[in-house]
């Protein structure tokens, strides 16, 4: 769970820097992709736990 929070914070920071600094739009894109990948990872992990309990 700590890794999830660290990656979310990193994605948010990259997004803020990408928006604030002119010419670093790619950091915003990287932050968004990183956030989506992290949410998918947590979703897959949660669905595996639910499947194992049944």
mmCIF file as Biopython writes it, N, C-alpha, C and O atoms, coordinates in Angstrom:
data_model
#
loop_
_atom_site.group_PDB
_atom_site.id
_atom_site.type_symbol
_atom_site.label_atom_id
_atom_site.label_alt_id
_atom_site.label_comp_id
_atom_site.label_asym_id
_atom_site.label_entity_id
_atom_site.label_seq_id
_atom_site.pdbx_PDB_ins_code
_atom_site.Cartn_x
_atom_site.Cartn_y
_atom_site.Cartn_z
_atom_site.occupancy
_atom_site.B_iso_or_equiv
_atom_site.auth_seq_id
_atom_site.auth_asym_id
_atom_site.pdbx_PDB_model_num
ATOM 1   N N  . UNK A ? 1  ? 0.818   -1.191  0.000   1.0 0.0 1  A 1 
ATOM 2   C CA . UNK A ? 1  ? 0.000   0.000   0.000   1.0 0.0 1  A 1 
ATOM 3   C C  . UNK A ? 1  ? 0.861   1.254   0.000   1.0 0.0 1  A 1 
ATOM 4   O O  . UNK A ? 1  ? 0.481   2.272   -0.578  1.0 0.0 1  A 1 
ATOM 5   N N  . UNK A ? 2  ? 2.009   1.181   0.642   1.0 0.0 2  A 1 
ATOM 6   C CA . UNK A ? 2  ? 2.896   2.343   0.667   1.0 0.0 2  A 1 
ATOM 7   C C  . UNK A ? 2  ? 3.433   2.646   -0.728  1.0 0.0 2  A 1 
ATOM 8   O O  . UNK A ? 2  ? 3.605   3.808   -1.096  1.0 0.0 2  A 1 
ATOM 9   N N  . UNK A ? 3  ? 3.696   1.598   -1.498  1.0 0.0 3  A 1 
ATOM 10  C CA . UNK A ? 3  ? 4.170   1.792   -2.867  1.0 0.0 3  A 1 
ATOM 11  C C  . UNK A ? 3  ? 3.096   2.470   -3.709  1.0 0.0 3  A 1 
ATOM 12  O O  . UNK A ? 3  ? 3.408   3.342   -4.520  1.0 0.0 3  A 1 
ATOM 13  N N  . UNK A ? 4  ? 1.837   2.081   -3.528  1.0 0.0 4  A 1 
ATOM 14  C CA . UNK A ? 4  ? 0.728   2.705   -4.243  1.0 0.0 4  A 1 
ATOM 15  C C  . UNK A ? 4  ? 0.667   4.195   -3.943  1.0 0.0 4  A 1 
ATOM 16  O O  . UNK A ? 4  ? 0.542   5.010   -4.858  1.0 0.0 4  A 1 
ATOM 17  N N  . UNK A ? 5  ? 0.752   4.551   -2.681  1.0 0.0 5  A 1 
ATOM 18  C CA . UNK A ? 5  ? 0.683   5.963   -2.306  1.0 0.0 5  A 1 
ATOM 19  C C  . UNK A ? 5  ? 1.878   6.748   -2.832  1.0 0.0 5  A 1 
ATOM 20  O O  . UNK A ? 5  ? 1.730   7.896   -3.252  1.0 0.0 5  A 1 
ATOM 21  N N  . UNK A ? 6  ? 3.039   6.147   -2.812  1.0 0.0 6  A 1 
ATOM 22  C CA . UNK A ? 6  ? 4.228   6.804   -3.340  1.0 0.0 6  A 1 
ATOM 23  C C  . UNK A ? 6  ? 4.095   7.083   -4.835  1.0 0.0 6  A 1 
ATOM 24  O O  . UNK A ? 6  ? 4.451   8.164   -5.305  1.0 0.0 6  A 1 
ATOM 25  N N  . UNK A ? 7  ? 3.586   6.114   -5.574  1.0 0.0 7  A 1 
ATOM 26  C CA . UNK A ? 7  ? 3.426   6.296   -7.016  1.0 0.0 7  A 1 
ATOM 27  C C  . UNK A ? 7  ? 2.349   7.332   -7.322  1.0 0.0 7  A 1 
ATOM 28  O O  . UNK A ? 7  ? 2.494   8.110   -8.264  1.0 0.0 7  A 1 
ATOM 29  N N  . UNK A ? 8  ? 1.279   7.352   -6.545  1.0 0.0 8  A 1 
ATOM 30  C CA . UNK A ? 8  ? 0.237   8.360   -6.736  1.0 0.0 8  A 1 
ATOM 31  C C  . UNK A ? 8  ? 0.791   9.754   -6.476  1.0 0.0 8  A 1 
ATOM 32  O O  . UNK A ? 8  ? 0.534   10.674  -7.252  1.0 0.0 8  A 1 
ATOM 33  N N  . UNK A ? 9  ? 1.545   9.924   -5.398  1.0 0.0 9  A 1 
ATOM 34  C CA . UNK A ? 9  ? 2.146   11.229  -5.094  1.0 0.0 9  A 1 
ATOM 35  C C  . UNK A ? 9  ? 3.111   11.644  -6.193  1.0 0.0 9  A 1 
ATOM 36  O O  . UNK A ? 9  ? 3.130   12.809  -6.590  1.0 0.0 9  A 1 
ATOM 37  N N  . UNK A ? 10 ? 3.909   10.708  -6.689  1.0 0.0 10 A 1 
ATOM 38  C CA . UNK A ? 10 ? 4.841   10.996  -7.776  1.0 0.0 10 A 1 
ATOM 39  C C  . UNK A ? 10 ? 4.096   11.424  -9.035  1.0 0.0 10 A 1 
ATOM 40  O O  . UNK A ? 10 ? 4.517   12.361  -9.713  1.0 0.0 10 A 1 
ATOM 41  N N  . UNK A ? 11 ? 2.998   10.750  -9.355  1.0 0.0 11 A 1 
ATOM 42  C CA . UNK A ? 11 ? 2.210   11.104  -10.536 1.0 0.0 11 A 1 
ATOM 43  C C  . UNK A ? 11 ? 1.623   12.504  -10.405 1.0 0.0 11 A 1 
ATOM 44  O O  . UNK A ? 11 ? 1.612   13.271  -11.367 1.0 0.0 11 A 1 
ATOM 45  N N  . UNK A ? 12 ? 1.140   12.831  -9.222  1.0 0.0 12 A 1 
ATOM 46  C CA . UNK A ? 12 ? 0.578   14.169  -9.000  1.0 0.0 12 A 1 
ATOM 47  C C  . UNK A ? 12 ? 1.662   15.236  -9.110  1.0 0.0 12 A 1 
ATOM 48  O O  . UNK A ? 12 ? 1.437   16.282  -9.718  1.0 0.0 12 A 1 
ATOM 49  N N  . UNK A ? 13 ? 2.818   14.988  -8.537  1.0 0.0 13 A 1 
ATOM 50  C CA . UNK A ? 13 ? 3.911   15.957  -8.633  1.0 0.0 13 A 1 
ATOM 51  C C  . UNK A ? 13 ? 4.367   16.157  -10.072 1.0 0.0 13 A 1 
ATOM 52  O O  . UNK A ? 13 ? 4.599   17.290  -10.493 1.0 0.0 13 A 1 
ATOM 53  N N  . UNK A ? 14 ? 4.497   15.073  -10.830 1.0 0.0 14 A 1 
ATOM 54  C CA . UNK A ? 14 ? 4.872   15.197  -12.242 1.0 0.0 14 A 1 
ATOM 55  C C  . UNK A ? 14 ? 3.822   15.990  -13.010 1.0 0.0 14 A 1 
ATOM 56  O O  . UNK A ? 14 ? 4.164   16.799  -13.873 1.0 0.0 14 A 1 
ATOM 57  N N  . UNK A ? 15 ? 2.560   15.766  -12.706 1.0 0.0 15 A 1 
ATOM 58  C CA . UNK A ? 15 ? 1.487   16.514  -13.359 1.0 0.0 15 A 1 
ATOM 59  C C  . UNK A ? 15 ? 1.541   17.991  -13.050 1.0 0.0 15 A 1 
ATOM 60  O O  . UNK A ? 15 ? 1.370   18.820  -13.944 1.0 0.0 15 A 1 
ATOM 61  N N  . UNK A ? 16 ? 1.777   18.332  -11.794 1.0 0.0 16 A 1 
ATOM 62  C CA . UNK A ? 16 ? 1.856   19.743  -11.399 1.0 0.0 16 A 1 
ATOM 63  C C  . UNK A ? 16 ? 3.049   20.419  -12.065 1.0 0.0 16 A 1 
ATOM 64  O O  . UNK A ? 16 ? 2.931   21.533  -12.575 1.0 0.0 16 A 1 
ATOM 65  N N  . UNK A ? 17 ? 4.185   19.754  -12.060 1.0 0.0 17 A 1 
ATOM 66  C CA . UNK A ? 17 ? 5.375   20.326  -12.705 1.0 0.0 17 A 1 
ATOM 67  C C  . UNK A ? 17 ? 5.143   20.468  -14.204 1.0 0.0 17 A 1 
ATOM 68  O O  . UNK A ? 17 ? 5.539   21.466  -14.807 1.0 0.0 17 A 1 
ATOM 69  N N  . UNK A ? 18 ? 4.503   19.473  -14.801 1.0 0.0 18 A 1 
ATOM 70  C CA . UNK A ? 18 ? 4.230   19.528  -16.234 1.0 0.0 18 A 1 
ATOM 71  C C  . UNK A ? 18 ? 3.318   20.675  -16.625 1.0 0.0 18 A 1 
ATOM 72  O O  . UNK A ? 18 ? 3.472   21.249  -17.703 1.0 0.0 18 A 1 
ATOM 73  N N  . UNK A ? 19 ? 2.371   21.018  -15.763 1.0 0.0 19 A 1 
ATOM 74  C CA . UNK A ? 19 ? 1.466   22.127  -16.039 1.0 0.0 19 A 1 
ATOM 75  C C  . UNK A ? 19 ? 2.139   23.462  -15.741 1.0 0.0 19 A 1 
ATOM 76  O O  . UNK A ? 19 ? 1.964   24.426  -16.487 1.0 0.0 19 A 1 
ATOM 77  N N  . UNK A ? 20 ? 2.901   23.523  -14.666 1.0 0.0 20 A 1 
ATOM 78  C CA . UNK A ? 20 ? 3.464   24.798  -14.217 1.0 0.0 20 A 1 
ATOM 79  C C  . UNK A ? 20 ? 4.623   25.283  -15.080 1.0 0.0 20 A 1 
ATOM 80  O O  . UNK A ? 20 ? 4.757   26.485  -15.310 1.0 0.0 20 A 1 
ATOM 81  N N  . UNK A ? 21 ? 5.454   24.377  -15.556 1.0 0.0 21 A 1 
ATOM 82  C CA . UNK A ? 21 ? 6.642   24.763  -16.313 1.0 0.0 21 A 1 
ATOM 83  C C  . UNK A ? 21 ? 6.324   24.673  -17.801 1.0 0.0 21 A 1 
ATOM 84  O O  . UNK A ? 21 ? 5.951   23.615  -18.307 1.0 0.0 21 A 1 
ATOM 85  N N  . UNK A ? 22 ? 6.474   25.777  -18.478 1.0 0.0 22 A 1 
ATOM 86  C CA . UNK A ? 22 ? 6.178   25.814  -19.908 1.0 0.0 22 A 1 
ATOM 87  C C  . UNK A ? 22 ? 7.151   24.922  -20.675 1.0 0.0 22 A 1 
ATOM 88  O O  . UNK A ? 22 ? 8.363   24.992  -20.472 1.0 0.0 22 A 1 
ATOM 89  N N  . UNK A ? 23 ? 6.611   24.090  -21.552 1.0 0.0 23 A 1 
ATOM 90  C CA . UNK A ? 23 ? 7.450   23.219  -22.359 1.0 0.0 23 A 1 
ATOM 91  C C  . UNK A ? 23 ? 7.672   21.842  -21.762 1.0 0.0 23 A 1 
ATOM 92  O O  . UNK A ? 23 ? 8.350   21.014  -22.369 1.0 0.0 23 A 1 
ATOM 93  N N  . UNK A ? 24 ? 7.121   21.580  -20.593 1.0 0.0 24 A 1 
ATOM 94  C CA . UNK A ? 24 ? 7.282   20.256  -19.977 1.0 0.0 24 A 1 
ATOM 95  C C  . UNK A ? 24 ? 5.943   19.520  -19.908 1.0 0.0 24 A 1 
ATOM 96  O O  . UNK A ? 24 ? 5.630   18.853  -18.922 1.0 0.0 24 A 1 
ATOM 97  N N  . UNK A ? 25 ? 5.168   19.660  -20.977 1.0 0.0 25 A 1 
ATOM 98  C CA . UNK A ? 25 ? 3.860   19.006  -21.047 1.0 0.0 25 A 1 
ATOM 99  C C  . UNK A ? 25 ? 3.995   17.490  -20.973 1.0 0.0 25 A 1 
ATOM 100 O O  . UNK A ? 25 ? 3.095   16.803  -20.490 1.0 0.0 25 A 1 
ATOM 101 N N  . UNK A ? 26 ? 5.126   16.973  -21.454 1.0 0.0 26 A 1 
ATOM 102 C CA . UNK A ? 26 ? 5.319   15.520  -21.429 1.0 0.0 26 A 1 
ATOM 103 C C  . UNK A ? 26 ? 5.339   14.979  -19.996 1.0 0.0 26 A 1 
ATOM 104 O O  . UNK A ? 26 ? 5.000   13.815  -19.779 1.0 0.0 26 A 1 
ATOM 105 N N  . UNK A ? 27 ? 5.727   15.792  -19.023 1.0 0.0 27 A 1 
ATOM 106 C CA . UNK A ? 27 ? 5.686   15.342  -17.625 1.0 0.0 27 A 1 
ATOM 107 C C  . UNK A ? 27 ? 4.243   15.144  -17.164 1.0 0.0 27 A 1 
ATOM 108 O O  . UNK A ? 27 ? 3.949   14.232  -16.392 1.0 0.0 27 A 1 
ATOM 109 N N  . UNK A ? 28 ? 3.358   15.999  -17.639 1.0 0.0 28 A 1 
ATOM 110 C CA . UNK A ? 28 ? 1.943   15.833  -17.313 1.0 0.0 28 A 1 
ATOM 111 C C  . UNK A ? 28 ? 1.429   14.523  -17.897 1.0 0.0 28 A 1 
ATOM 112 O O  . UNK A ? 28 ? 0.706   13.785  -17.227 1.0 0.0 28 A 1 
ATOM 113 N N  . UNK A ? 29 ? 1.793   14.235  -19.128 1.0 0.0 29 A 1 
ATOM 114 C CA . UNK A ? 29 ? 1.363   12.999  -19.777 1.0 0.0 29 A 1 
ATOM 115 C C  . UNK A ? 29 ? 1.931   11.787  -19.038 1.0 0.0 29 A 1 
ATOM 116 O O  . UNK A ? 29 ? 1.218   10.810  -18.812 1.0 0.0 29 A 1 
ATOM 117 N N  . UNK A ? 30 ? 3.200   11.844  -18.664 1.0 0.0 30 A 1 
ATOM 118 C CA . UNK A ? 30 ? 3.813   10.739  -17.915 1.0 0.0 30 A 1 
ATOM 119 C C  . UNK A ? 30 ? 3.114   10.552  -16.572 1.0 0.0 30 A 1 
ATOM 120 O O  . UNK A ? 30 ? 2.874   9.420   -16.153 1.0 0.0 30 A 1 
ATOM 121 N N  . UNK A ? 31 ? 2.789   11.644  -15.901 1.0 0.0 31 A 1 
ATOM 122 C CA . UNK A ? 31 ? 2.084   11.565  -14.623 1.0 0.0 31 A 1 
ATOM 123 C C  . UNK A ? 31 ? 0.717   10.919  -14.756 1.0 0.0 31 A 1 
ATOM 124 O O  . UNK A ? 31 ? 0.325   10.109  -13.916 1.0 0.0 31 A 1 
ATOM 125 N N  . UNK A ? 32 ? -0.013  11.278  -15.815 1.0 0.0 32 A 1 
ATOM 126 C CA . UNK A ? 32 ? -1.336  10.695  -16.035 1.0 0.0 32 A 1 
ATOM 127 C C  . UNK A ? 32 ? -1.231  9.203   -16.339 1.0 0.0 32 A 1 
ATOM 128 O O  . UNK A ? 32 ? -1.992  8.401   -15.796 1.0 0.0 32 A 1 
ATOM 129 N N  . UNK A ? 33 ? -0.285  8.830   -17.209 1.0 0.0 33 A 1 
ATOM 130 C CA . UNK A ? 33 ? -0.095  7.419   -17.543 1.0 0.0 33 A 1 
ATOM 131 C C  . UNK A ? 33 ? 0.315   6.623   -16.306 1.0 0.0 33 A 1 
ATOM 132 O O  . UNK A ? 33 ? -0.155  5.504   -16.099 1.0 0.0 33 A 1 
ATOM 133 N N  . UNK A ? 34 ? 1.178   7.194   -15.496 1.0 0.0 34 A 1 
ATOM 134 C CA . UNK A ? 34 ? 1.625   6.530   -14.271 1.0 0.0 34 A 1 
ATOM 135 C C  . UNK A ? 34 ? 0.467   6.339   -13.302 1.0 0.0 34 A 1 
ATOM 136 O O  . UNK A ? 34 ? 0.359   5.285   -12.676 1.0 0.0 34 A 1 
ATOM 137 N N  . UNK A ? 35 ? -0.394  7.332   -13.168 1.0 0.0 35 A 1 
ATOM 138 C CA . UNK A ? 35 ? -1.543  7.231   -12.284 1.0 0.0 35 A 1 
ATOM 139 C C  . UNK A ? 35 ? -2.518  6.164   -12.768 1.0 0.0 35 A 1 
ATOM 140 O O  . UNK A ? 35 ? -3.025  5.381   -11.966 1.0 0.0 35 A 1 
ATOM 141 N N  . UNK A ? 36 ? -2.782  6.127   -14.061 1.0 0.0 36 A 1 
ATOM 142 C CA . UNK A ? 36 ? -3.694  5.126   -14.614 1.0 0.0 36 A 1 
ATOM 143 C C  . UNK A ? 36 ? -3.122  3.718   -14.436 1.0 0.0 36 A 1 
ATOM 144 O O  . UNK A ? 36 ? -3.842  2.793   -14.060 1.0 0.0 36 A 1 
ATOM 145 N N  . UNK A ? 37 ? -1.825  3.561   -14.709 1.0 0.0 37 A 1 
ATOM 146 C CA . UNK A ? 37 ? -1.194  2.247   -14.547 1.0 0.0 37 A 1 
ATOM 147 C C  . UNK A ? 37 ? -1.256  1.789   -13.098 1.0 0.0 37 A 1 
ATOM 148 O O  . UNK A ? 37 ? -1.482  0.609   -12.828 1.0 0.0 37 A 1 
ATOM 149 N N  . UNK A ? 38 ? -1.057  2.706   -12.170 1.0 0.0 38 A 1 
ATOM 150 C CA . UNK A ? 38 ? -1.100  2.365   -10.746 1.0 0.0 38 A 1 
ATOM 151 C C  . UNK A ? 38 ? -2.509  1.960   -10.327 1.0 0.0 38 A 1 
ATOM 152 O O  . UNK A ? 38 ? -2.675  1.005   -9.567  1.0 0.0 38 A 1 
ATOM 153 N N  . UNK A ? 39 ? -3.514  2.663   -10.805 1.0 0.0 39 A 1 
ATOM 154 C CA . UNK A ? 39 ? -4.889  2.315   -10.461 1.0 0.0 39 A 1 
ATOM 155 C C  . UNK A ? 39 ? -5.286  0.966   -11.048 1.0 0.0 39 A 1 
ATOM 156 O O  . UNK A ? 39 ? -6.002  0.198   -10.405 1.0 0.0 39 A 1 
ATOM 157 N N  . UNK A ? 40 ? -4.828  0.671   -12.265 1.0 0.0 40 A 1 
ATOM 158 C CA . UNK A ? 40 ? -5.100  -0.642  -12.867 1.0 0.0 40 A 1 
ATOM 159 C C  . UNK A ? 40 ? -4.421  -1.740  -12.052 1.0 0.0 40 A 1 
ATOM 160 O O  . UNK A ? 40 ? -5.018  -2.787  -11.801 1.0 0.0 40 A 1 
ATOM 161 N N  . UNK A ? 41 ? -3.187  -1.507  -11.642 1.0 0.0 41 A 1 
ATOM 162 C CA . UNK A ? 41 ? -2.458  -2.488  -10.845 1.0 0.0 41 A 1 
ATOM 163 C C  . UNK A ? 41 ? -3.188  -2.794  -9.539  1.0 0.0 41 A 1 
ATOM 164 O O  . UNK A ? 41 ? -3.326  -3.957  -9.160  1.0 0.0 41 A 1 
ATOM 165 N N  . UNK A ? 42 ? -3.650  -1.763  -8.861  1.0 0.0 42 A 1 
ATOM 166 C CA . UNK A ? 42 ? -4.358  -1.967  -7.598  1.0 0.0 42 A 1 
ATOM 167 C C  . UNK A ? 42 ? -5.698  -2.663  -7.847  1.0 0.0 42 A 1 
ATOM 168 O O  . UNK A ? 42 ? -6.116  -3.498  -7.045  1.0 0.0 42 A 1 
ATOM 169 N N  . UNK A ? 43 ? -6.372  -2.328  -8.945  1.0 0.0 43 A 1 
ATOM 170 C CA . UNK A ? 43 ? -7.632  -2.988  -9.273  1.0 0.0 43 A 1 
ATOM 171 C C  . UNK A ? 43 ? -7.459  -4.467  -9.543  1.0 0.0 43 A 1 
ATOM 172 O O  . UNK A ? 43 ? -8.259  -5.283  -9.084  1.0 0.0 43 A 1 
ATOM 173 N N  . UNK A ? 44 ? -6.417  -4.819  -10.286 1.0 0.0 44 A 1 
ATOM 174 C CA . UNK A ? 44 ? -6.144  -6.229  -10.575 1.0 0.0 44 A 1 
ATOM 175 C C  . UNK A ? 44 ? -5.790  -6.968  -9.291  1.0 0.0 44 A 1 
ATOM 176 O O  . UNK A ? 44 ? -6.234  -8.094  -9.065  1.0 0.0 44 A 1 
ATOM 177 N N  . UNK A ? 45 ? -5.000  -6.332  -8.469  1.0 0.0 45 A 1 
ATOM 178 C CA . UNK A ? 45 ? -4.595  -6.965  -7.211  1.0 0.0 45 A 1 
ATOM 179 C C  . UNK A ? 45 ? -5.797  -7.184  -6.288  1.0 0.0 45 A 1 
ATOM 180 O O  . UNK A ? 45 ? -5.895  -8.216  -5.625  1.0 0.0 45 A 1 
ATOM 181 N N  . UNK A ? 46 ? -6.710  -6.209  -6.249  1.0 0.0 46 A 1 
ATOM 182 C CA . UNK A ? 46 ? -7.897  -6.340  -5.401  1.0 0.0 46 A 1 
ATOM 183 C C  . UNK A ? 46 ? -8.831  -7.422  -5.942  1.0 0.0 46 A 1 
ATOM 184 O O  . UNK A ? 46 ? -9.440  -8.155  -5.163  1.0 0.0 46 A 1 
ATOM 185 N N  . UNK A ? 47 ? -8.950  -7.530  -7.260  1.0 0.0 47 A 1 
ATOM 186 C CA . UNK A ? 47 ? -9.839  -8.544  -7.817  1.0 0.0 47 A 1 
ATOM 187 C C  . UNK A ? 47 ? -9.283  -9.943  -7.591  1.0 0.0 47 A 1 
ATOM 188 O O  . UNK A ? 47 ? -10.051 -10.890 -7.423  1.0 0.0 47 A 1 
ATOM 189 N N  . UNK A ? 48 ? -7.971  -10.088 -7.584  1.0 0.0 48 A 1 
ATOM 190 C CA . UNK A ? 48 ? -7.374  -11.396 -7.290  1.0 0.0 48 A 1 
ATOM 191 C C  . UNK A ? 48 ? -7.653  -11.810 -5.851  1.0 0.0 48 A 1 
ATOM 192 O O  . UNK A ? 48 ? -7.883  -12.987 -5.573  1.0 0.0 48 A 1 
ATOM 193 N N  . UNK A ? 49 ? -7.633  -10.855 -4.948  1.0 0.0 49 A 1 
ATOM 194 C CA . UNK A ? 49 ? -7.906  -11.178 -3.533  1.0 0.0 49 A 1 
ATOM 195 C C  . UNK A ? 49 ? -9.352  -11.612 -3.357  1.0 0.0 49 A 1 
ATOM 196 O O  . UNK A ? 49 ? -9.625  -12.559 -2.619  1.0 0.0 49 A 1 
ATOM 197 N N  . UNK A ? 50 ? -10.280 -10.936 -4.020  1.0 0.0 50 A 1 
ATOM 198 C CA . UNK A ? 50 ? -11.680 -11.311 -3.904  1.0 0.0 50 A 1 
ATOM 199 C C  . UNK A ? 50 ? -11.933 -12.684 -4.510  1.0 0.0 50 A 1 
ATOM 200 O O  . UNK A ? 50 ? -12.734 -13.456 -3.983  1.0 0.0 50 A 1 
ATOM 201 N N  . UNK A ? 51 ? -11.263 -12.994 -5.608  1.0 0.0 51 A 1 
ATOM 202 C CA . UNK A ? 51 ? -11.444 -14.289 -6.261  1.0 0.0 51 A 1 
ATOM 203 C C  . UNK A ? 51 ? -10.903 -15.429 -5.422  1.0 0.0 51 A 1 
ATOM 204 O O  . UNK A ? 51 ? -11.457 -16.528 -5.444  1.0 0.0 51 A 1 
ATOM 205 N N  . UNK A ? 52 ? -9.831  -15.189 -4.682  1.0 0.0 52 A 1 
ATOM 206 C CA . UNK A ? 52 ? -9.226  -16.238 -3.875  1.0 0.0 52 A 1 
ATOM 207 C C  . UNK A ? 52 ? -10.058 -16.559 -2.639  1.0 0.0 52 A 1 
ATOM 208 O O  . UNK A ? 52 ? -9.960  -17.667 -2.111  1.0 0.0 52 A 1 
ATOM 209 N N  . UNK A ? 53 ? -10.865 -15.629 -2.170  1.0 0.0 53 A 1 
ATOM 210 C CA . UNK A ? 53 ? -11.652 -15.849 -0.968  1.0 0.0 53 A 1 
ATOM 211 C C  . UNK A ? 53 ? -12.916 -16.657 -1.247  1.0 0.0 53 A 1 
ATOM 212 O O  . UNK A ? 53 ? -13.499 -17.219 -0.320  1.0 0.0 53 A 1 
ATOM 213 N N  . UNK A ? 54 ? -13.339 -16.725 -2.465  1.0 0.0 54 A 1 
ATOM 214 C CA . UNK A ? 54 ? -14.606 -17.417 -2.786  1.0 0.0 54 A 1 
ATOM 215 C C  . UNK A ? 54 ? -14.446 -18.887 -2.841  1.0 0.0 54 A 1 
ATOM 216 O O  . UNK A ? 54 ? -15.413 -19.604 -3.097  1.0 0.0 54 A 1 
#
